[in-house]
Amino acid sequence: MKIQKKRRQSFDLLQAQKQHAAGNLFDAEIIYKKILERDHNQPDALHLLGVLAHQLNDPKKAIKLISRALTLRPDFSEAFNNLGNAYIDIKLFKKAIESYNSALKIKKDYQIAQNNLANAFFQFGNHLNKKGRYEEAKINYVESLKIKPNNSEANYNLGVTFSNLEKYDEAEKSYRASILINPNHAEPYSNLGNVLVKLKKNSEAIESYKKAVLIKSDYAEAYLNMGIAYRNAGDLHQAKASYEKALAIRPDFEEVWNNLKYAVKVLQSQGQIDKISLDRKAEITADFAFLQFYLDSFKPHNAESSFRKAMSALPLVSDQTIRINSKHSIDRDKKPPQRMVSLLHFGRSGTGLLHSLVDNHPEITTLPSIFLSGYFNKGVWEKLSADGWENIPNHFVTEFAVLFDTRNSAPIPGRFGEDRVNIGEKEGMITLGEKRNEHLEIDTEKFCKKAKSILSRMETVNPMSFFRVIHDLIEETDNKKLCFYHIHNPDHYAHANYLRYVKNSKILMMIREPLDSCQSWLRSSINNNYSDCIFKIMTMLYDIDQVAFRFGDARGLRLEDLKTEPKKTLNKLCEWLEINESPNLFQMTAQGKKWWGDPSSPSYSGKHSMSAFGKKSNKQSNRSILSQKDKFILKTLFYPFSVRFGYQVENKKIFKKNLCQIRPMIENILDFETNFSKQMSIETHDFKQQEAYQLFHIGLLERWRVLNELEEYPNMLEPLKI
């Protein structure tokens, strides 16, 4: 009887395997289960039923069945191999690796398990890479390549990991190994080019990019990076041509537009090109209109026409408006506030301080910090509204996660290239309250539910109406008169997008003595980031004279007045904002919780709260940042602004003399630039050939020309009279 039973079991197992191999999984499953009904501990049936479960996308069931088989037959190498496969599917890579190693201990020449082990290390490396755990990822790729050294993709991904670790020499070797194995893969050539740029081998990088686009002609990223390599090599014509090719492929490629505008400005200023002509698909975009405005913005008093053209090139309000088709529109009396004021910075001028003072005012609705400063950025509304109005709140919670938990380190929208990671901590929003142990948190489920309820009663929704819904919900009040929006330092697109929704808005810029503000802002980058330094100086020189000031009632509030005469200053601010005074204006808070100040400020202390008012100054710590010569140049260029805001006594005779004196200085390298040239081990002549250097000096010269012609900046905002 036992012999017959074994024969029957073997026959059934053979039939099941035939059905299994033929793809008749359900028939095979029936037979496996019949075998197990007769013998619950039949390891082959348990193993193969587990394999079948894995094929039917149930890896957890597969693991359970195969593990049972292995308890019955511990030397079952095939079962260990298939157990590893199931673990891979649920991303338990360490267990998968253990399983494959167990299979190989039993059967050393088991080639399938060997290949799977290499794949497990490879997949684990990919998983760790995505999580930013680059050192661990590197270890796994290296283990994978020990088994299968000719894996082009593993070599490529190892190169990516080395790049992330800023180990560019090792990255170069890995990319070259990948190319040697598979010379028909475009990505390794492109990434090799990126590494060669980091290693300052721009000519080699250009050749590598050329090979990438030869393989993949629509490789926009490679054309962009080729342009950057040409720029670094000093060939702006070829850089411009590469950017144009990238835009012909991807007309909405933001990074390309950002690089193209700089190259075009330098070439135009040198008289090497006149008008810019691009592929038709690129020329009909809003980006093209904003490129034209950027070129004109160096003479802001003549740029209003191009700013209006750029504004009109934005996506139509009608296209950004979603019809909800509700039978009942929202009660007009409960609508969020209509009057708005936007807050702009001027270097390091105390916008965070002012924001904290108005935070808890009973007539003002405002959200903490600069969390929403990128709300009107290009593409943000498209992301939020991609799946219809019902999903706008959910997408908003994802895109602006830090607003709902200030401990969340996920990036939020900001200016291109700006670091917006971990912004809650950077802005001092996780050490709130009297004991510095509080943070801000909003229940996302409740927010989404309430937001959908409000939206369902609105006829339509667009970026601005949803912006107001956000404020109304988070502030949880219907009676506030004014929305105070800390837009901070918007790019041209975001500012224009905001202004076209808010007619005759109030614009408030926090002001501080220009050299103090500038040097304080430069402190974090003066020793390590030339591009950041010149961006900050240019931003301040041009922000005092922007076209946007013509689109509303623009005023400047001096930080010095707020510090030394708070009651008088805040009284005047309330008059201008058309709100009542409140005792809350004299407390630094964020959503009503005590705010201890900006952690990046020199005055910030881990033990004591920053003082909102008083005469304490950071002038002493700013003195050594710029030389006397550099400060003289900037002081002269800031002269009309300084006079208007009471930082300098008007003396046009001396001003004109100083203006003549700085003209040749502007054409030569500044002292802080000489320091950078030495730090970067670049000869002065070569340093002056850099696009960034040339762009900076074009900016200085354009400011000089306006002052030489008009003796003032025509678009300057007015002081808030105290």
C-alpha positions in Angstrom: 0.0 0.0 0.0 2.8 2.5 0.8 4.5 1.8 -2.5 1.2 2.4 -4.3 0.7 5.6 -2.3 4.1 6.9 -3.2 3.6 6.0 -6.9 0.2 7.8 -6.8 1.9 10.9 -5.2 4.7 10.9 -7.7 2.3 10.6 -10.6 0.1 13.4 -9.3 3.1 15.6 -8.6 4.3 14.9 -12.2 0.9 15.8 -13.6 0.8 19.0 -11.5 4.3 20.0 -12.7 3.2 19.5 -16.3 0.2 21.7 -15.9 2.3 24.2 -14.0 4.9 24.3 -16.8 2.2 24.6 -19.4 0.9 27.7 -17.6 -2.3 26.1 -16.4 -1.8 27.5 -12.9 -5.3 26.8 -11.5 -5.3 23.2 -12.7 -1.8 22.7 -11.1 -3.0 24.3 -7.9 -5.9 21.9 -7.6 -3.6 18.9 -7.9 -1.0 20.3 -5.4 -3.8 20.8 -2.9 -5.1 17.2 -3.4 -1.6 16.0 -2.7 -1.4 18.0 0.5 -4.9 16.8 1.5 -3.4 13.3 1.6 -0.1 14.4 3.0 0.1 17.8 4.8 3.9 17.6 4.9 4.8 16.8 1.3 7.7 19.3 0.8 7.6 19.3 -3.0 3.9 20.1 -3.2 4.3 22.8 -0.5 7.3 24.3 -2.4 5.6 24.3 -5.8 2.3 25.6 -4.4 4.4 28.4 -3.0 6.0 29.0 -6.3 2.6 29.1 -7.9 1.3 31.6 -5.2 4.3 33.8 -6.1 3.3 33.7 -9.8 -0.2 34.7 -8.8 1.2 37.8 -7.1 0.9 36.6 -3.5 4.5 36.6 -2.3 3.5 36.5 1.4 1.6 33.3 0.9 4.5 32.0 -1.2 6.9 32.7 1.7 4.7 30.9 4.2 4.4 27.7 2.0 8.0 27.6 0.9 9.2 28.1 4.5 7.1 25.1 5.6 8.7 23.1 2.9 12.1 24.0 4.1 11.4 23.0 7.7 10.6 19.6 6.3 13.6 19.5 3.9 16.4 21.9 5.1 18.7 20.9 2.2 16.2 21.9 -0.4 18.3 24.4 -2.5 15.6 25.1 -5.1 13.2 26.1 -2.3 15.7 28.5 -0.8 16.2 30.0 -4.3 12.4 30.5 -4.8 12.0 31.8 -1.3 14.6 34.5 -2.2 12.5 35.4 -5.2 9.4 35.9 -3.1 11.3 38.1 -0.6 12.6 40.3 -3.4 8.9 41.0 -4.4 8.2 42.5 -0.9 11.5 44.3 -0.8 12.9 42.2 2.1 16.3 42.2 0.4 18.4 41.0 3.3 16.2 37.9 3.7 16.4 37.3 0.0 20.2 37.5 0.1 20.2 35.0 3.0 18.0 32.6 1.1 20.2 32.7 -2.0 23.3 32.2 0.1 21.6 29.2 1.8 20.8 27.7 -1.7 24.5 28.1 -2.7 25.8 26.5 0.5 23.8 23.4 -0.4 24.6 23.5 -4.1 27.7 25.5 -4.8 27.4 25.4 -8.6 23.7 26.5 -8.6 24.0 29.1 -11.4 20.4 30.3 -11.2 20.8 31.1 -7.4 24.1 32.8 -8.2 22.5 35.1 -10.8 19.6 35.8 -8.4 22.0 36.7 -5.6 23.7 39.2 -7.9 20.3 40.6 -8.8 19.3 40.8 -5.1 22.4 42.9 -4.3 21.6 45.0 -7.3 18.0 45.5 -6.4 18.9 46.3 -2.8 21.4 48.9 -4.0 18.6 50.5 -6.1 16.3 50.5 -3.1 18.9 52.1 -0.8 19.9 54.6 -3.5 16.3 55.9 -3.7 16.3 56.4 0.1 19.6 58.4 0.0 21.5 55.7 1.8 24.4 55.9 -0.7 27.2 54.2 1.3 25.0 51.1 1.8 23.9 51.2 -1.8 27.5 51.3 -2.9 28.3 48.1 -0.8 25.5 46.2 -2.5 26.4 47.2 -6.0 30.0 46.2 -5.4 28.8 42.7 -4.1 26.6 42.4 -7.2 29.5 43.2 -9.5 31.7 40.6 -7.8 29.3 38.0 -9.0 28.5 39.5 -12.4 31.2 42.1 -13.3 29.8 42.5 -16.8 26.5 44.0 -15.7 26.4 47.3 -17.5 23.4 48.6 -15.4 25.0 47.7 -12.1 28.2 49.6 -13.1 26.1 52.5 -14.2 24.1 52.6 -10.9 27.3 52.3 -8.9 28.5 55.4 -10.9 25.3 57.2 -9.9 25.9 56.3 -6.3 29.6 57.5 -6.4 28.3 60.8 -7.9 25.8 61.2 -5.1 28.7 60.6 -2.6 30.7 63.2 -4.5 33.4 60.6 -5.3 33.8 61.7 -8.9 37.0 59.8 -9.7 35.3 56.5 -8.7 32.1 57.5 -10.6 34.1 58.1 -13.7 35.6 54.6 -13.5 32.1 53.0 -13.0 30.6 54.9 -16.0 33.5 54.0 -18.2 33.1 50.3 -17.2 29.4 50.5 -18.0 30.1 52.0 -21.5 32.8 49.4 -22.2 30.2 46.6 -21.6 27.3 48.4 -23.5 28.5 51.2 -25.7 25.0 51.7 -27.1 23.5 53.1 -23.8 23.1 56.9 -23.8 22.7 57.5 -20.1 26.3 56.5 -19.0 27.8 58.8 -21.6 25.7 61.7 -20.3 26.4 60.9 -16.6 30.1 60.5 -17.4 29.9 64.0 -18.9 28.4 65.3 -15.6 31.2 63.8 -13.6 33.9 65.2 -16.0 32.4 68.6 -15.6 32.8 68.2 -11.8 36.4 67.2 -12.4 36.8 70.3 -14.6 37.4 68.2 -17.7 35.0 70.2 -19.8 36.4 69.3 -23.2 36.1 65.6 -22.4 32.7 66.1 -21.0 31.5 67.8 -24.2 32.7 64.8 -26.2 30.8 62.4 -23.9 27.6 64.4 -24.2 28.0 64.3 -28.0 28.1 60.5 -27.9 25.0 60.5 -25.7 22.9 62.6 -28.1 24.3 60.6 -31.1 22.7 57.5 -29.5 19.6 59.3 -28.2 18.8 62.3 -30.4 16.0 63.6 -28.2 18.1 63.6 -25.0 17.3 67.1 -23.7 19.2 66.7 -20.4 22.4 65.8 -22.3 22.0 69.0 -24.4 21.5 71.1 -21.3 24.6 69.6 -19.6 26.6 70.0 -22.8 25.6 73.7 -22.7 26.9 74.0 -19.1 30.2 72.3 -20.1 30.5 74.8 -23.0 29.7 77.6 -20.6 32.4 76.4 -18.2 34.9 76.2 -21.1 34.1 79.8 -22.0 32.2 79.2 -25.2 28.8 80.9 -24.7 27.8 80.7 -28.3 28.0 76.9 -28.2 26.4 76.9 -24.8 23.5 78.9 -26.2 23.2 76.5 -29.2 23.0 73.5 -26.9 20.3 75.1 -24.7 18.3 75.8 -27.8 18.5 72.2 -28.9 17.3 71.1 -25.5 14.3 73.5 -25.7 13.4 72.3 -29.2 12.9 68.9 -27.5 11.4 70.1 -24.2 10.0 73.6 -24.5 9.0 73.6 -20.8 12.5 72.6 -19.5 12.9 75.1 -16.6 16.6 74.6 -15.9 17.4 75.2 -19.6 15.5 78.5 -19.6 17.3 79.5 -16.4 20.7 78.9 -18.0 19.8 80.3 -21.4 18.8 83.7 -20.1 22.3 84.2 -18.5 24.1 83.2 -21.7 21.9 85.4 -23.9 22.3 88.5 -21.5 26.1 88.2 -21.6 26.2 87.7 -25.4 23.8 90.6 -26.0 25.8 92.9 -23.7 29.0 92.0 -25.7 27.2 92.9 -28.9 27.6 89.4 -30.2 23.8 88.8 -30.7 20.8 91.0 -31.1 17.5 89.2 -30.9 17.0 85.7 -29.7 15.3 83.2 -32.0 14.1 79.8 -30.8 12.1 76.9 -32.0 8.5 77.9 -32.5 7.3 75.5 -29.7 9.6 77.3 -27.3 8.7 80.8 -28.5 5.0 80.4 -27.7 5.7 79.5 -24.0 5.4 81.8 -21.1 9.1 81.0 -20.4 10.0 82.8 -23.6 8.1 85.9 -22.5 9.8 85.9 -19.1 13.2 85.5 -20.8 12.5 88.7 -22.7 11.5 90.4 -19.5 14.6 89.2 -17.8 16.7 90.8 -20.5 14.8 94.0 -20.2 14.8 94.0 -16.4 18.3 95.3 -16.2 16.7 98.6 -17.0 13.5 98.3 -14.9 12.2 101.8 -15.8 11.9 100.6 -19.4 10.6 97.1 -18.6 7.0 97.5 -17.8 5.8 96.7 -21.3 7.7 93.3 -21.4 6.5 92.6 -17.8 2.9 93.0 -18.9 3.6 90.8 -22.0 5.1 88.2 -19.7 2.0 88.4 -17.4 -0.3 88.0 -20.4 1.6 84.9 -21.5 0.8 83.2 -18.2 -1.8 80.4 -18.4 -5.2 82.0 -18.8 -7.1 82.4 -15.6 -10.0 80.7 -17.4 -7.8 77.7 -18.1 -6.7 77.6 -14.5 -10.3 77.8 -13.3 -12.1 74.6 -12.5 -15.8 74.5 -12.7 -17.3 72.6 -9.8 -20.9 72.7 -11.1 -22.3 73.2 -7.6 -26.0 74.2 -7.4 -25.2 76.3 -4.4 -22.3 78.8 -4.3 -20.5 79.6 -1.0 -22.1 82.1 1.4 -20.6 85.5 0.5 -20.4 86.5 4.1 -18.2 83.5 5.0 -15.8 84.0 2.1 -12.1 84.3 3.0 -10.7 87.9 3.1 -10.4 89.8 -0.2 -7.8 92.4 0.8 -4.2 91.2 0.6 -0.8 92.5 1.4 2.4 90.7 0.3 5.6 90.8 2.3 9.0 91.0 0.4 12.5 90.7 1.9 15.5 93.0 1.2 18.5 90.9 2.0 18.4 90.1 5.7 16.0 92.8 6.7 13.7 91.2 9.4 10.8 89.8 7.4 10.6 86.9 9.8 10.4 89.3 12.8 7.6 91.4 11.3 5.7 88.3 10.2 5.9 86.9 13.8 4.5 90.2 15.1 1.4 90.3 12.9 0.9 86.5 13.3 -1.7 86.7 16.1 -3.4 89.9 15.1 -7.2 89.4 15.4 -7.9 91.0 12.0 -5.1 89.3 10.0 -5.0 85.9 8.5 -1.5 84.6 7.8 0.3 81.3 7.6 3.6 80.5 9.3 7.0 81.4 7.8 7.7 81.2 4.1 6.0 77.9 3.6 3.6 79.1 0.9 6.1 81.5 -0.8 6.3 79.2 -3.8 2.5 78.6 -4.2 2.3 80.8 -7.3 5.3 79.2 -8.9 5.2 77.7 -12.4 3.5 74.3 -12.4 2.3 74.3 -8.8 -1.4 74.7 -9.6 -1.2 72.2 -12.4 0.1 69.6 -9.9 -2.6 70.5 -7.4 -5.5 70.4 -9.9 -4.3 67.5 -12.0 -7.0 65.1 -10.8 -9.9 67.5 -10.6 -11.2 69.7 -7.8 -11.9 66.8 -5.4 -8.2 66.0 -5.1 -6.8 69.5 -4.8 -6.7 69.4 -1.0 -4.9 66.0 -1.0 -2.3 67.2 -3.5 -1.8 70.4 -1.5 -1.1 68.5 1.7 1.6 66.5 -0.2 3.2 69.5 -2.0 3.3 71.7 1.2 3.8 68.9 3.8 5.8 71.2 6.2 2.7 73.4 6.6 0.9 70.4 8.2 3.9 69.3 10.3 6.8 71.6 10.7 9.1 68.7 11.5 8.6 67.3 8.0 11.8 67.7 6.0 10.3 67.3 2.5 11.1 70.1 0.1 8.5 72.7 -0.8 8.2 74.8 -4.0 10.6 77.8 -4.1 12.9 79.7 -6.5 14.8 77.5 -9.0 17.9 76.0 -7.4 16.9 77.2 -3.9 17.3 74.8 -1.0 13.8 74.3 0.4 14.5 71.0 2.3 13.9 70.9 6.1 12.5 74.4 6.0 10.5 74.0 9.3 13.7 73.5 11.3 15.6 76.2 9.4 12.9 78.8 10.1 12.7 77.9 13.8 9.3 76.3 13.6 10.1 73.1 15.6 11.3 74.9 18.7 8.2 76.9 19.6 6.4 77.6 22.8 7.7 78.7 26.2 9.8 75.6 26.7 10.9 75.4 23.0 9.5 71.9 22.7 6.5 72.6 20.5 6.0 72.4 16.7 3.1 73.2 14.4 0.8 70.4 13.3 -2.5 70.3 11.4 -4.7 67.2 11.0 -4.5 66.5 7.3 -7.6 64.4 7.2 -9.7 67.1 8.8 -8.2 69.7 6.6 -9.0 67.8 3.4 -12.5 66.9 4.5 -13.3 70.6 5.4 -11.6 71.9 2.2 -13.6 69.5 0.0 -16.8 70.6 1.8 -16.1 74.3 1.1 -15.1 73.6 -2.5 -18.2 71.6 -3.1 -20.2 74.7 -2.3 -18.2 76.9 -4.7 -19.1 77.4 -8.4 -15.5 77.5 -9.5 -12.0 77.3 -8.0 -8.7 78.8 -9.2 -5.3 79.3 -7.6 -6.3 82.4 -5.7 -9.7 81.2 -4.5 -8.1 78.0 -3.1 -5.3 80.1 -1.6 -7.9 82.0 0.4 -9.7 78.7 1.3 -6.4 77.5 2.8 -6.0 80.6 5.0 -9.6 80.5 6.1 -9.4 76.8 7.1 -6.1 76.9 8.9 -6.9 80.2 10.7 -10.4 78.9 11.5 -12.1 82.3 11.5 -14.5 84.1 9.2 -14.0 87.6 10.4 -10.5 88.6 9.4 -10.1 91.6 7.1 -6.7 91.1 5.7 -4.6 88.3 4.3 -0.9 88.8 5.0 1.2 86.8 2.5 4.9 86.3 3.1 5.9 85.8 -0.5 9.4 86.6 0.5 11.7 86.5 -2.6 9.6 85.3 -5.6 11.0 84.7 -9.1 9.5 86.8 -11.9 7.0 84.1 -12.9 5.6 83.6 -9.4 5.4 87.4 -8.7 3.6 88.1 -11.9 1.2 85.2 -11.4 0.3 86.5 -7.9 -0.1 90.1 -9.0 -2.5 89.2 -11.9 -4.9 87.7 -9.3 -4.6 90.6 -6.9 -5.6 94.0 -8.3 -4.2 97.1 -6.6 -2.6 95.0 -3.9 -0.5 96.4 -1.0 3.2 95.4 -1.3 5.3 95.7 1.9 9.1 95.4 1.8 11.1 95.2 5.0 14.0 97.6 4.7 17.4 97.7 6.4 20.5 99.9 5.9 21.6 98.4 2.5 25.2 97.5 3.3 24.3 96.0 6.7 21.5 94.0 5.1 23.7 92.9 2.2 26.7 91.9 4.3 24.5 90.0 6.8 22.9 88.1 3.9 26.3 87.4 2.4 27.7 85.9 5.6 26.7 82.3 4.8 28.2 82.3 1.3 31.1 84.8 1.3 33.7 82.1 1.8 32.4 79.3 -0.3 29.8 80.2 -3.0 30.6 82.9 -5.5 27.4 82.4 -7.5 25.3 82.8 -4.4 27.1 86.0 -3.4 26.6 87.7 -6.7 23.0 86.5 -6.9 22.4 88.1 -3.5 24.1 91.4 -4.4 22.2 91.6 -7.7 18.9 90.8 -6.1 19.2 93.6 -3.6 20.4 96.2 -6.2 17.4 95.4 -8.5 14.7 94.6 -5.9 14.6 98.2 -4.8 13.6 99.3 -8.3 11.2 96.6 -9.6 8.4 96.9 -12.1 6.1 95.1 -9.7 6.0 98.2 -7.5 3.8 99.9 -10.2 1.1 97.2 -9.7 0.1 98.2 -6.2 0.7 100.5 -3.2 4.3 99.6 -2.4 5.9 100.7 0.8 9.1 100.1 2.6 9.2 99.6 6.4 12.6 100.2 8.0 13.8 97.5 10.4 15.6 100.2 12.4 12.3 102.0 13.0 10.6 98.8 14.1 13.4 98.0 16.5 13.8 101.5 18.1 10.3 102.9 17.9 8.0 99.8 17.8 4.8 101.5 19.1 5.0 104.4 16.7 6.0 102.2 13.7 3.4 99.5 14.3 0.8 102.2 14.7 1.6 103.6 11.3 1.7 100.1 9.8 -1.8 99.5 11.1 -3.0 102.7 9.6 -1.6 101.8 6.2 -3.1 98.2 6.5 -6.4 99.7 7.6 -6.6 97.6 10.7 -6.8 98.3 14.4 -3.8 98.2 16.8 -3.5 95.1 19.0 -1.4 94.1 22.0 -0.5 91.0 20.0 1.6 93.0 17.7 4.3 93.2 20.4 4.8 89.4 20.7 6.8 87.1 18.4 4.6 84.2 17.6 3.8 81.5 15.0 0.2 80.5 15.0 0.0 81.9 18.5 3.0 79.9 19.9 6.1 81.8 21.0 8.7 82.0 18.3 12.3 82.3 19.4 13.7 83.8 16.2 15.4 82.9 13.0 18.1 80.2 13.7 20.3 81.6 10.8 20.5 85.0 12.4 23.8 85.9 14.2 21.6 87.1 17.1 19.9 83.7 17.5 20.7 81.9 20.8 19.9 78.4 21.8 19.1 79.6 25.3 17.5 83.0 25.0 14.7 84.4 22.9 15.8 87.0 20.2 14.8 90.5 21.2 12.1 91.9 18.9 12.9 95.5 19.8 15.9 97.5 21.0 19.1 99.0 19.5 21.2 95.9 19.3 23.0 95.8 16.0 25.0 93.3 14.0 27.2 96.0 12.3 30.3 94.8 14.1 30.0 91.2 12.7 29.4 92.6 9.2 32.4 94.9 9.0 34.9 92.4 7.8 32.7 90.8 5.1 33.4 93.3 2.3 36.4 95.5 1.8 36.2 99.3 1.9 36.5 99.5 -1.8 33.6 97.0 -2.4 31.4 98.8 0.1 32.1 102.1 -1.5 30.9 100.8 -4.9 27.8 99.3 -3.4 27.1 102.4 -1.2 27.2 104.6 -4.3 24.9 102.3 -6.2 22.5 102.2 -3.3 22.7 106.0 -2.8 19.2 107.1 -4.1 17.6 104.3 -2.1 19.6 105.2 1.0 18.6 108.9 0.7 15.0 108.1 0.3 15.0 105.9 3.4 17.1 108.2 5.5 20.3 106.2 5.6 22.4 108.8 3.8 22.1 112.6 3.7 21.5 113.9 0.2 24.5 115.4 -1.4 24.3 115.2 -5.2 27.7 116.8 -5.8 29.5 114.1 -3.8 27.2 111.5 -5.3 28.1 112.5 -8.9 31.8 112.5 -7.9 31.5 109.0 -6.4 29.6 107.8 -9.5 32.5 108.9 -11.7 35.0 107.3 -9.3 33.3 103.9 -9.3 32.9 103.6 -13.1 36.4 102.1 -13.7 36.2 100.1 -10.5 33.1 98.3 -11.8 35.0 97.2 -14.9 37.6 95.5 -12.8 37.5 92.6 -10.3 36.2 93.5 -6.9 38.1 92.5 -3.7 35.7 89.8 -2.7 36.0 88.3 -6.2 39.8 88.3 -5.9 39.5 86.3 -2.8 37.2 83.8 -4.6 39.7 83.6 -7.5 42.4 82.6 -5.0 40.2 80.2 -3.1 39.3 78.5 -6.4 42.9 78.5 -7.7 41.8 80.4 -10.9 44.0 83.0 -12.5 42.4 86.5 -12.5 42.2 86.5 -16.3 40.4 83.2 -16.4 38.1 84.1 -13.5 37.0 87.2 -15.4 36.0 85.0 -18.4 33.4 83.2 -16.4 29.8 83.8 -17.3 28.9 84.5 -13.7 31.6 87.2 -13.4 30.6 88.8 -16.6 26.9 88.8 -15.7 27.6 90.3 -12.3 29.6 93.2 -13.8 27.0 93.7 -16.5 24.4 94.1 -13.7 26.6 96.6 -11.8 27.3 98.6 -15.0 23.6 98.7 -15.9 22.8 100.1 -12.4 25.5 102.7 -12.9 24.1 103.7 -16.3 20.7 104.3 -14.9 22.1 106.5 -12.1 24.4 108.3 -14.5 21.4 109.1 -16.8 18.6 109.7 -14.3 20.4 110.2 -10.9 17.8 107.9 -9.3 15.9 104.6 -9.7 12.5 105.5 -11.1 10.6 102.5 -9.7 11.7 102.8 -6.1 9.0 102.2 -3.5 8.0 104.8 -1.0 8.9 104.7 2.7 6.2 104.0 5.3 6.4 107.4 7.0 6.9 107.1 10.7 
